[in-house]
Amino acid sequence: MRDFAALSAALLLTLGALSGCARQEPAPAPAPPRALTIHAERGQSQTQQDRDKSDCQSIASGQATSSEGWAQTFTSCMTARGYSVQ
């Protein structure tokens, strides 16, 4: 019975020490997405601008894995269609 009590006490001490090691700090919050300003460089109509913006948003959402990646993909798409993006 003594061996069982000693073993139980040792086990409790070990588990208590290990539980302190498992604590992790929470991950920092991601940076908020930046606002993008779009200017038509080729005189595109508002209807065309809306269509291009929607298309590029869909492409970026399908390919990007982060907000920064989304902004890069969206900017590349819009630039290829004749817009400046800042």
VOBA-1610 file (N, C-alpha, C; in pm, whole numbers, padded with zeros to 5 digits, always signed):
BEGIN
Met+00082-00119+00000Met+00000+00000+00000Met+00086+00125+00000Arg+00199+00120+00072Arg+00290+00233+00074Arg+00345+00265-00064Asp+00379+00163-00139Asp+00433+00183-00273Asp+00329+00251-00363Phe+00203+00212-00347Phe+00097+00271-00426Phe+00081+00419-00392Ala+00086+00454-00265Ala+00072+00593-00223Ala+00190+00676-00274Ala+00310+00621-00268Ala+00428+00693-00316Ala+00422+00710-00467Leu+00379+00607-00535Leu+00367+00614-00680Leu+00260+00715-00721Ser+00147+00718-00651Ser+00041+00813-00680Ser+00089+00956-00658Ala+00162+00979-00548Ala+00213+01113-00519Ala+00313+01156-00627Ala+00400+01067-00669Ala+00498+01100-00772Ala+00428+01130-00904Leu+00326+01055-00935Leu+00252+01075-01057Leu+00181+01211-01056Leu+00121+01246-00944Leu+00053+01375-00932Leu+00152+01490-00946Leu+00269+01478-00886Leu+00371+01583-00897Leu+00418+01598-01042Thr+00438+01486-01109Thr+00484+01490-01248Thr+00378+01552-01338Leu+00254+01512-01320Leu+00146+01568-01403Leu+00128+01717-01376Gly+00143+01758-01251Gly+00132+01900-01218Gly+00243+01980-01284Ala+00363+01927-01285Ala+00476+01996-01348Ala+00458+02003-01498Leu+00409+01896-01559Leu+00389+01894-01703Leu+00275+01985-01747Ser+00173+01999-01664Ser+00062+02085-01705Ser+00105+02230-01716Gly+00205+02271-01639Gly+00258+02406-01651Gly+00335+02426-01780Cys+00391+02321-01835Cys+00466+02332-01960Cys+00376+02344-02082Ala+00255+02298-02071Ala+00166+02295-02185Ala+00101+02431-02216Arg+00115+02524-02128Arg+00053+02654-02149Arg+00126+02731-02259Gln+00048+02786-02348Gln+00105+02865-02457Gln+00038+03001-02459Glu+00115+03099-02497Glu+00060+03233-02510Glu-00029+03237-02634Pro-00138+03314-02630Pro-00222+03323-02749Pro-00147+03391-02863Ala-00183+03351-02984Ala-00119+03410-03102Ala-00161+03556-03114Pro-00072+03641-03162Pro-00110+03781-03179Pro-00218+03795-03286Ala-00301+03896-03270Ala-00409+03919-03366Ala-00350+03961-03500Pro-00410+03912-03611Pro-00358+03952-03743Pro-00383+04100-03768Ala-00299+04158-03850Ala-00314+04299-03885Ala-00443+04318-03965Pro-00511+04429-03942Pro-00634+04451-04019Pro-00602+04471-04166Pro-00693+04429-04254Pro-00667+04447-04397Pro-00659+04596-04431Arg-00576+04628-04527Arg-00561+04768-04565Arg-00662+04803-04672Ala-00705+04927-04673Ala-00801+04972-04774Ala-00727+04997-04905Leu-00787+04958-05015Leu-00727+04976-05146Leu-00805+05082-05224Thr-00734+05170-05290Thr-00794+05272-05375Thr-00769+05234-05519Ile-00876+05235-05600Ile-00868+05189-05739Ile-00900+05307-05832His-00815+05324-05935His-00837+05429-06035His-00833+05366-06174Ala-00935+05395-06254Ala-00939+05346-06392Ala-00837+05424-06475Glu-00746+05355-06542Glu-00642+05418-06622Glu-00679+05425-06771Arg-00777+05346-06811Arg-00813+05337-06953Arg-00955+05387-06981Gly-01011+05467-06891Gly-01144+05522-06912Gly-01256+05418-06905Gln-01238+05313-06826Gln-01341+05210-06814Gln-01469+05271-06754Ser-01583+05225-06803Ser-01712+05271-06749Ser-01729+05219-06607Gln-01823+05276-06534Gln-01849+05229-06398Gln-01895+05084-06398Thr-01975+05048-06498Thr-02022+04909-06511Thr-01903+04815-06530Gln-01809+04853-06615Gln-01690+04771-06639Gln-01604+04765-06513Gln-01590+04877-06443Gln-01512+04879-06319Gln-01572+04784-06216Asp-01705+04788-06202Asp-01771+04700-06107Asp-01752+04553-06143Arg-01761+04522-06272Arg-01742+04384-06318Arg-01598+04338-06293Asp-01501+04422-06329Asp-01360+04387-06308Asp-01329+04369-06160Lys-01381+04459-06078Lys-01357+04451-05934Lys-01415+04321-05877Ser-01536+04288-05918Ser-01599+04164-05872Ser-01520+04041-05917Asp-01478+04040-06043Asp-01399+03927-06095Asp-01269+03912-06017Cys-01199+04023-05996Cys-01070+04018-05927Cys-01085+03981-05780Gln-01194+04023-05717Gln-01220+03983-05579Gln-01241+03832-05570Ser-01314+03777-05666Ser-01337+03632-05668Ser-01208+03556-05689Ile-01126+03603-05781Ile-00997+03537-05808Ile-00909+03542-05683Ala-00899+03659-05621Ala-00815+03675-05502Ala-00865+03588-05387Ser-00996+03583-05369Ser-01052+03501-05260Ser-01026+03353-05282Gly-01023+03311-05408Gly-00999+03171-05439Gly-00854+03129-05429Gln-00761+03224-05437Gln-00619+03189-05440Gln-00543+03225-05314Ala-00584+03328-05244Ala-00504+03381-05133Ala-00524+03301-05005Thr-00419+03296-04925Thr-00425+03229-04795Thr-00409+03328-04679Ser-00393+03456-04710Ser-00381+03559-04607Ser-00435+03690-04663Ser-00457+03787-04576Ser-00509+03916-04625Ser-00405+03987-04711Glu-00278+03971-04678Glu-00173+04032-04761Glu-00166+03963-04897Gly-00179+03831-04898Gly-00181+03758-05025Gly-00302+03794-05110Trp-00415+03816-05042Trp-00536+03856-05113Trp-00513+03991-05180Ala-00456+04087-05107Ala-00432+04222-05162Ala-00336+04215-05281Gln-00234+04132-05272Gln-00139+04119-05383Gln-00204+04060-05506Thr-00284+03955-05488Thr-00352+03891-05600Thr-00454+03986-05663Phe-00531+04055-05580Phe-00630+04150-05629Phe-00562+04263-05706Thr-00454+04316-05651Thr-00382+04426-05716Thr-00327+04383-05851Ser-00269+04265-05858Ser-00216+04213-05985Ser-00327+04199-06089Cys-00440+04147-06047Cys-00553+04127-06139Cys-00603+04261-06191Met-00622+04357-06101Met-00674+04487-06143Met-00573+04563-06230Thr-00446+04552-06198Thr-00343+04617-06278Thr-00342+04562-06420Ala-00358+04431-06432Ala-00361+04368-06565Ala-00482+04413-06646Arg-00586+04460-06579Arg-00707+04505-06648Arg-00709+04657-06669Gly-00599+04722-06637Gly-00588+04865-06667Gly-00626+04959-06554Tyr-00603+04918-06431Tyr-00631+05004-06317Tyr-00504+05026-06236Ser-00496+05139-06167Ser-00390+05156-06069Ser-00453+05131-05933Val-00381+05061-05848Val-00432+05024-05716Val-00330+05067-05612Gln-00379+05140-05514Gln-00291+05186-05405Gln-00349+05148-05272
//
